[in-house]
Amino acid sequence: MRVMRGTRRRALPLTIAAGVAALALVVAGCGDDNDNDSGGSASDAATGKVAVLLPDSKSSVRWETVDRPFLKAAFDAAGIESEIQNAEGDKSAQQQQAEQAITNGAKVLLLVNLDSGSGAAIAANAKSQGVKVIDYDRLTLKGDSDYYVSFDNEEVGRLQGQGLVDCLEGASGTPAVAVLNGSPTDNNATLFKQGYDSVINAKFESGDWTEVADQSVPDWDNQQALTIFEQMLQKASNRIDGVLAANDGLGNAAISALKQRKLKQIPVTGQDATLQGIQNIVNGDQCMTVYKAIKQEADAAAALAIALAKGEEPTGVTGSVNNENRDVPSVLLKPVAVTKENIKEYIGEPDFPKLEEICAGRLAAKCEAAGLS
């Protein structure tokens, strides 16, 4: 994989943010908004429609609670007609949604694939009909997508691996570590694993840590993750000292299993900076997560889609990623590690949990102790 990276704003890239701003110029006087899941201008026949194809609401809460509203708001603000659909984990349904969107006049598909095979089929069908495809968040391997907008996903994994190293620093003896990977059909999960394996494998090989288990969780299913981790605990006679969990949902599954067995808190990683993940960090159940500024990702993808829908040449696309078929022009954003020590730096970001939500109820005292209230 060849990646070109930008520089950070705070910990996020100024160059990409500037490109997003340049792409996201709102055209005034576009006519009346269409209230049917769009803010489109019926009077502008030259402007195409954009269809967003989300994967599910189970692998992460982000798709419906964060991505959908940010994407819709961006399209509405630009006067671009849009439709947003969710396949709920059904590959055939997603392909049908793509075909129907094209029939309904979509000129751009913003695709979060369920796997590369079905994603490539969607992209090939779109290309045959002159429709542009933007891979959103997940790269479609061996496909014909025109652009890719995501985060540096190997860096996400490296942050998780280094996070667990930091959290286990000073542990007595040889820590026994379990690894809960994401879905084997999600290329992002593969990239996350490449990232954290580049850090933690050295610990296993040196004998500093013992690897007690390493298993993928189909479809990022949290209930399956709970069962898998319970089996890991059983096999290890409850002796697991740290967990590399590929996202906050899998991390919470491990935390739930530990609590059910009344075992002590141990370092657990995560990703996505969900409310649940941040609360687990405040409570001491999780040692870190990875914050990906989803609003920046959504704005970048929407800006790119808007330019394509208007027949304009996109600007601000400064990266490239090889999808095993071709180099795909890409916008890649930088993730950041979040621990109890730096949560307050991100309070107030539009896609970060709100302070009053984090510190609700029983966590109020712990938030105060952590200097968050």
Secondary structure, 3 states (H helix, E strand, C coil): CCCCCCCCECCECHHHHHHHHHHCCCCCCCCCCCCCCCCCCCCCCCCCEEEEEECCCCCCCHHHHHHHHHHHHHHHHCCCCEEEEECCCCHHHHHHHHHHHHHCCEEEEEECCCCHHHHHHHHHHHHHCCCEEEEECCCCCCCCCCEEEEECHHHHHHHHHHHHHHHCCCCCCCCEEEEEECCCCCHHHHHHHHHHHHHHHHHHHHCCCEEEEEEECHHHCHHHHHHHHHHHHHHCCCCCCEEEECCHHHHHHHHHHHHHCCCCCCCECCCCCCHHHHHHHHHCCCCCEEECCHHHHHHHHHHHHHHHHCCCCCCCCCEEEECCCCEEEEEEECCEEECCCCHHHCCCCCCCCCHHHHCCHHHHHHHHHCCCC
